[in-house]
Amino acid sequence: MSRLNDDLAYDNSKVNPAQTMGQQTKGLQSLRRAGQLWLKDNALIFFFTTLALLLKSILLLGLINNDNATSFNIYKALWSFSSPPPLVVFISLIVIVLSFAFLFQGRTRFWFLVICNFLFSLLFVADLMYYRGFSSFVSPYLLSQTTNLDNLSSSIVSMLRPIDLLFFLDLLVLVGIGLKFENFHVKANRNVYTLCLLFMLSVSYVYYQHVQMDLKGNGREMLFRVSWSPNQTMSDLSPLGYHAFDIYNYYENKQIEKPTLEENRAISTWFAQKQENLPANQYSGLFKGQNLIVIQVESLENFVINQKVNGQEITPNLNKLLANSFYFSNFYEQVYNGTSVDADLMTNTSVYPIRTGATFFRFPNNTYNSLPKLLHGVGYSTLAIHPDKGSYWNWVPALTSIGFEKTMDETHFNSDEKIGLGISDGSYFKQVAPIVVSEKQPFYNFIVTLTSHSPFDLPDQYRKLVLSENLNQTKLGGYFQSVNYTDQQIGNFLGTLDQSGVLDHSVVVIYGDHTGVHKYYNDEVKEVQPQENWWLDDSKRIPLIVYHKGMKGREIETTGGQIDTMPTVAYLMGINEASYKNTAFGRNLLNTQKNFAVLANKHYVGEAVNLKEQQEEIQGIDLADLIIRKNYFKEQGYK
């Protein structure tokens, strides 16, 4: 024991307090020098930017997987991850880009990181805005669609939300530091070794994940979800990875190839299986030889039909038509990235739109077996009319290719009054009426409206509904006023046709191109107080009304969608079913035993005989995409 005490005393005698203090001071100095080195080399800013973009990626996922992308939900962000969470993939993809900062030195490296941060933040916000409106994300195809932005600035701005500012808060701090402390980043040296190390490690990890999770299966097929579930693809690949793969797909799909024998067989088998082969009923050829006037109404939803606000009918003229119409009350929108022009496409061809980009932009010259071609074949003249530019969504070349003999855009009209995106519906219908009246009969006129487009800022002089000040100032109130205005103009238009006698020999088809206030502002609709249950209907339903003067009205409750318009109308017009049964993805809603619709997100609405039939109907969306990409109908000899 005494020896142990001696040893301890000896050891303590060797410890010099001053020396210990000096060592601690040197340690602190070393740490300080290391910290200064990090600052000089901008490593701290590199890690900060990486972390910031990771958090912004998670923020984006928490928004897009929540209600209408307007509030953040951390559970929904993390719940969307595959298992295990692919955070290392997120970080690796960020580092692949940011690693190039080490090519630069001094102030240039700092500002390179700030600019990357800003551009990616801008991309994330653009994704959010586009997702709120179209349930998809920004695509390379949009770069070829810049002509659509001419009149859309107010609609685009209306997609912003206060929470979007979170994507730029860190940038305010960084820019402030960069401008105030000029010496903060002047001594960073170029470091190619660090660049190569970070780049190779990140690329290797992403490649490893791709091989393990995709090429070797593992049951997930992560990368290939971009074609049907962009939300899940973004959750698995990160926002940057999603866009990288989207760009890859864009260039991969630019080359149009002929369909293979296997693909031809799959398509023909699908059409054969969908046939119901029912005997003709009393609706077959009911309107044979009549003129056909189709009015596609901007953003018209079903929930306003036969509905009153403050005791006032929102659509009094459409409501009156129902007494002499087939009214399809369970009719769903099926538009995708092309929105309104997707409605043009489906109404006239009964083909689902493509899954990436807008069909009219990517494939404007495709061949279809269409309603205008079928009617032209039995002696009809055909005309398509829009109140906007022919380049808008590329609709003039696309509708010409679909089969319309003539098209008219805004250059054919006097733009004496503009509301929102173009000529007001009032001025438009006044100028369209004499064109329709002077047409050689029989004719098919396809007419598209515009004024009831978001953001529903109708001028005060046209707001005829008496609403509370609170409701009138909301998007919902603006929507009521806009739809009511368009309803009045449709009533005036049909009144003119009635006076001329044209309406006696015409069938009028009216439908919404897609939903409106719920599509773009559902979050705001939910907050309107006092609240009415009927205006919370976000079921994606739009009305389909087939009117003929003097006929007895009937509500058709069969569930259907926009691809069903063409075969239903063709049946009424007396077109032989054999001429379109192997090209129409839809079905005749007046002679069917099926009750369903497949929405653009592949959600099946209605009743299915069994799971196999449901899956086959959903498969139609992918087959339509294949048909359009490979111009299948042209290869089959259609002209």
N, C-alpha and C positions, 0 to 999 in steps of 0.2 A: 504494500500500500504506500509506504514511504517512497519507494522507487517511482511509483506511478505519479505521485505528487511532484517529485523532482523533475520527471519528464515533462509534465504539464508546465511547470515553472520555466523550464528551459525553452519550450516552444513559445510561451508567451513573451519571453524576454526577446525573442527574435522579431516580434511584431512591433514595428515602429509606427505610431499613430500618424506622424507627419507623412511618412512614406505611403501609408494607406490612403490618406486624404489626397495625396498627389496622384496615386493611381486612379482613384475615382474621378478626379478632375480630368485626367488624360482620357478616361473612358468617355466622359461626357463630351469632351472636345472631339473625340473620334466620331461619336454619334452625330454631333453637330456638323462635323465636316462631311460625314456621309449624307446627312440630310441636305446640306448645301449642294453636294455633288448631285443628288437626285434632282434638286431644283434647277441646277445649272444645266443638267442633261435632259430636263423636261420629262424624266421618267414619271414623276408624280402626276404631271398633267396627262401623260399617256394612260396611267392607271385610272385616273379620275374620269377621263373620257370613256374608257372601256366600261367602267362601272355605271356611268351615267346612261350610256346607250343600252346596257343590259337592263337597267331599271325602266327605261323608256319602252323597251320591248315588252317587258312584263306589264307595264301600264297599258300599252296598246292592246295586249291580249285580254286584260281585265275589262277593257272597254268594249271590244268587239264581241266578247262572249257574254256581255250583259245586255240589259234591255235597251235596244236601239242605240247602243254605243254612246250613251250619254252620262253614265256614272260608272265609277270603278268598283270592281268586286274582286278582291284578291283571291277568294276561293275559286271563282270561275276562271281566273287566270291560271292558277296552279292546277286546278282540276282538268283543264284542257290538255295538260302535258301528257305525253306518253310516259310509260313507266320503265326505267327511272326517268325523272325529269331531265330533259336534254339541255341543261344550263351550260354544260361544257361546250356543246355544239353552238349555242348562242354566243358564248364568249369567243370561241374559235373563229366564227365567221366575222365577228367584229374586229378581232385582232388581225385577221387576214388583210383587211383594208387599212387599219390604223398603223400596222407595222411599217408601211411606206413612209411614215413620218420620220423614221430614222435615216432616210435619204437626205433629209434637210438638216440645216444647222441654224443656230441662233433663233432670231425672231420668226424666221420662215417656218420652223417646225411647230412652234406654238400656234401660229395662225392656221397652219395646215390642219391641226387637230381641231381647232375651233370651227373651221369651215366644214370639215367632215361631220362634226357634231351637228352643226346647223342644217346641213343638207339632209342628213338622215332624219333629223327631227321634223323637217319640212315634209319629207316623204311619209313619215308616220302620220302626221296630221292630214296629209292628202289622202292617205288610205282611210282614215277615219271618216273624212267628209264623203268620200266616194262610197264607203260602206254604208253610211247612214242613208244614202239615197238609193243605192243599187245592190246592196248585200254582196258586194264583191270589192276587189281592191284595184288600185291603179295598175294599169297594164301598159306594156310597150305599144299596144295597138292605139292607145289614146294619143300617142304622139302624132299619129296620122289623122287624128280627128280634131285638130285644133280649130278647124272652121266652125265647130259646134260651140266654141266658147264666146263667139261674137256677142251674143245676147244673153248669155247665161250668168253674168257676173253676180247679179242679185240672188239668183238661185244658189250659186256656189257659196256665197258668203253666208247665206241662211243656214248652211249645214254646219257652221262653226258653233262650238259650245264653249262656255267659260273654262271648263276643265282642260281644254286643249292648250291653254297657256302653260300648263305644267311642263309641256315638252320644251319650253324655251327658258324656264327660270334659271337653270344652271348656266345657260349661255350669257345671260345678263351679268352674272357674277364673273365668269371667265373674261368676257370682253372688258368689264370694268377693271379687273386685275391687270389685264394686258395693256390697257391704255394708261393706267396710273403708275404701275411699276415697270418701267421700261427695262430695268436691269434684271427683271425676273427671268428672262428667257433668252438673254443675249449670248450666253456662253455654251449653249448646247452644241456638241460636236456631231458631225456625221458619223454614223455607226452602222456600216453595212453588215457587220457580223451579227449584230442584234436583229437587224431586219431579216436576214436569212434564217436565223434561229427561230424567231417568232413565226415567220411565214411558214416554214417547213413543218414545225410542230403542229400548227393550226390546220394546215391543209391535210397533213397525215391523219389527224384525228377525225376530221370531217370525212375523209375518204374511208377510213376504217369503219366509221359509223354507217356510211353508205353501203359498203360491202356487207357488213354484218346484218344491217337492218333491212336492206333492200334486195341486193343481188342474191343473198342467201336466204331470202324470205323472212323467216322469223314471224310470219303471220301478220305483218303490219303494212308492208308496201308503202312506207312513209312518203317517199318522194312523189309517188304517183297519185297521191290524194289530191294534188292540185287540180285534177280534172273534175272532181266532184265535191270536194269539201275543202275550200280554200281556208276556212277557219282552222281546221285541224292541221292542214299543211303548214300554216303559219305558226301554229303552236308547236309543231314538231321540229320545224326547220328554222324558226325565228323569222321575224319580218325580213331581215336581210337575205336569209336563205331562200325564203319564198320568192322574193323578187329575182334573185339570181337564177333560180330554176324556171321562173316565168319567162325570163329573157331567153334562157336556153330553149324552152318550148317554142317561143316566138320564132326564133331562127330555124329551129328544127322543122316547124310546120309550114314554112314559107314555100317549100317545094311541094307542089300538088302532084300526087301519084294516082294512078288508076286503081280502083278497088280490086283486090285480089279475088280469086275464085271463092275462097273461104268467106270473105266479106260479102260477096254477092249472094252466096248461099244463106248466110246469116240474115241478111236483109230480106230476101224473098221469103224465108221461113217465118220471120217475124210477121210480115204482112199477111201471110196465109193463116197464121194462128189467130190473128186478131179479128178475122171476119166472123160476123154473126149469122150472115146468110138468112135473114128474116124475110118473110113475104112483104110485099109493098102494102102500105096502108093508105088511109084517106088523105095523107099529107103529100103523097108523091105527086109532083107536078102541079101542086095547088096554085102556084103563081106562074105557071109556064107562059112565056110570051110577054110577061109584064116587064116594065123597066125596073132596074135594080139601083137603088140609091143607098149606099152605105155611108153612115156618118160615124167617124171615130172621134169620140169626145175626150178631150184632154182631161186626165185625172178624175174621171167620173167613177165614184164608188157606189156600191149598191145600197149602203146604209142610208143615203139621203132620199131614195125613191119612196114615195108615199109617206114621207116623214114631214113633220111640222116643227118649227122652232118659234116659240112665242106665238103659237096659233097660226103661223104663216107657212104655207107649203113652200118647201125649198125648190122643188122641181114641178111646179103646177102643170106645165105643158107636157112633160114626159108622163106625168101621172094620168093626164087625160088620154094619152095615146094607148095606155094599157087596156082600155075598154075595147080596143080593136087590134089587139096585139097578142102574139105569143111572148110571154114575159118569162125569161129563164132567170129564176131568182137564186139559183145555186151555181152560178157561173163564176169561174175563178181566173184571175190573171196568171199568165205563165211566162211573162216577159223576163229576159235576163239582162245581159250587159247593154243591149241595144235599146232597152226600154220601149219608147213609142214606136220605133221602126221595127222592133220585134213583133209588135202588134200588127203592123202593116204586113209583115211576113206571114205570120200564122193565120191571119184572117184570109189571106189570098192563096196560101199554099198548103195549109194544114201540116206544116213542118216546124218542129221545135227549132229555136235558134241555136247557134253554136255555143260552146261552153267557155270560150275565151275570146274576148273582144266582141265587137259588133259584127253581125253577119253582113250587113249592108256595106261595111267598110272593108272587111277582109275578102268577101266574095261577091262583089256587086254584079258580076257578069254570069253568075250561075244560071243553070237551066232548071225550071220547075214545071210540074204539071199543075197549073194554077186556075183559079176561078175566072180571071179575065180571059185566059186562053180557051177554057171550056165554053164560056158564053160567046166568045168571038166565033167559035166553031159552029154555033147555031144562029149566027146572024147579028150578034150584038156589036155595037161600037163600044169602046172602053176608054175611060178617061180617069186619071188620078189627079187630085187637086190638093195642094198644101198651101198654107198662107205664109210659108217661110222660104228661105233660099233653097234652091235645088241641091246645093252642096251640103246642106244641113243633114248630117247623118248619111250623106251620099245617097239620098232617097231617089233622086231622078234616074240615075243610071240603073239602080237596083230595081225599081218598079218597072222601068222600061224592059229590063231583062226578064222580069217576072211575067210580062206579057201585056202591059197596058200600051195601047196604040198611041195615046197622047198623054202628056203630063203638063200641068200648069203650076208654076211656083209664084212667089210674090212679085216677080217681074211682070206678070200678066195682069196685075191689079194696081189700082190707084191706092197708094199707101197714105190715104188722107187722115187716118187715125190709127195710132199704134198704142197698144196696151201690152206691157210686159215684153214678151219675146217677138212680137210682130204685129201684123194688122189685127185690129180688134175684130172679135167675132161678129159684131154688129155690121161693120163696114164690109167684112169678108162675105157674109151671107147675102147682103144686099147685092154684091157684085157677082156672086156665084149663081143666084137665082135665075137671071136672064140667060146665063150660059146653059143651065139645065133645061130651061123652057125651050130653048132653040135647038136642042139636040135632036138628031134624027133618031126616031124610035125603031126598035127597042135599043136601049142603051144601059151600060153599067157605069155609074159614076161613083168613084171612091173619094170621099171628102173628109179631110182631117181638120179639126179645130185646134185652137192654140191658147186662147185667152185665159182659160181656167188652169193654166200651168202654175206651179209653185213660183214664187213664194206667196201667191194669192193676195197681191197688193192691188186690188181693184180700186180705181179712182172713186172718190166720194160720190160724184154725181151719178154713178151707176150702182151704188149700194142701195138697193130698193127694200131690202129686208130691214125691219125695225128691230134692232137688237140692243141689249143693254150695252152701255159704254164699255164695260169690262170684256164682254164676249166679243164685241165688234173689233176690239184691238188685238185679239188673239189670232193665231194662225187658223184655228178652227172657225172663228167668226169670219175671217177673210175667205176661207174655203166656201162656207155657206153662201157668201155674197157672190163669189166668182162663179160657182155652179149655177146659182139662181140667175145670174146675168146671161150665161151661155144658154140656159134653158129658155129664157125669153127670146133669144136670137134664133134658136131652133124653131120655136113656135112661130115666129114671124116668117121664117124661111118656108116652112111647110104651109103656112097660110097663103103665101105668094104662089106656091106650086098648086095649091088647091084652087085658087082663083083662076089660074091659067088652064086648069083641066088636066095637067100632067099627073097630078096626084091620083086621079081616078084610075090610071093605068100603071101605077108604080107600087112597088113594095119597098118600104124603108127599113133598113136595119140600123139600129143605134146601139152602141156599146162604149164602155170606157176602155181606153188604151191600157190603163193600169190604175192602181189605187193612187190616191193623192195625199190627203192630209195625214193619213196613217202611214203611208209609205215614207214620208219625209219628216214628219213632226209628231210622231206618236207619243214621244215623251212629253211634249207640250200639251197634247190633247188630254192626257191623263191628269194634268194639273189644273185644267180649267174648272173654276168654281163659280156658281154652284154647278154640280155635275149631273149629267143625264146618262143613264145606262146605255141608251141606244147609240150614242155617239162614240162609245168605247169599242165598237165592233171593228176589230182589226183582223177579220177573217180572210182577207185578200179577195173578197168577192167584188165583182163589177157586174153591172146589169147588162143583159143582152135582150134587146127588144126588137121583135120583127113585126112591123106595123103594116096593115093594109086597110085602106078606107072601107068601112062598112062591114068588115069581118067581125065575128064574135071573139072577144078576148078570152085568153086562157093562161093561167100561170102554170109553167112547166117547172116542176121541182126536181127534175133529174139533175144530178150533179155532173158538171162538165167544165170545160175550159176553152181557152181561145183557139186551140187547134181544132176544136169541134165546129167552129163557125162555118168553115168552107164546106164540109160535107153536109151540114144541116141546111145551109142556104141552097147549095147545089141541088139537093133533094127536092126542095120546095120549087125550084126553078125548072124542074123537069129534066135535069141533066142525067143521063144514063149512069148509074152507079158503077158499072163496069169500067167506065172511063177514068175513074179516080180511086177506086178501092185499093189499088196496089201502090198508091203514092201518098195517100192521106194518112197521117198518123192519128187524126181524130176520128170521131164517129158521128153518125147522124143522131142528134139528141131527140129527134121526133120518132125514131124507130130503132130503139135499142133496149136491151135487157140489162145493160151494165150501168152502174151508177158510181162514177169516180172521176177524179181529175188528178193529174200528177203536176205538182207545182215545180217551179224552176229549181228549187233546192232539193228536188227529188222526194219531197214529202207527198205521200199518197193520201188523198182526201176522198172519203166515200166508203163504199162497200166493195169488198173483193170476195170472189167465190172461194179462193184459197190463196195461200202465200205464194205459190208458184205463179198464179195469174198476176198477182200484184207485182212480183219481181219482173215479170215479162213486160208489163206496162211501163215500169220505171226504166227498163232497158231501152225503151223507145227513145229516150232523150239522148243516150249515147249513140244509138244507130243514126239518129237525125244528124248529130254532129259529124259522124263519119260520112253520111250522104252529102252533106254540104261541103266538107273539106275535100272530098274526092269527086265532086260534081257528078254524083252517081246517076242522076236522071239523064244527063247528057250522054253518058256512056251507055245508057239503056235505050237510047234512040229518041228521047223526047226532044222537041224543038221549041 
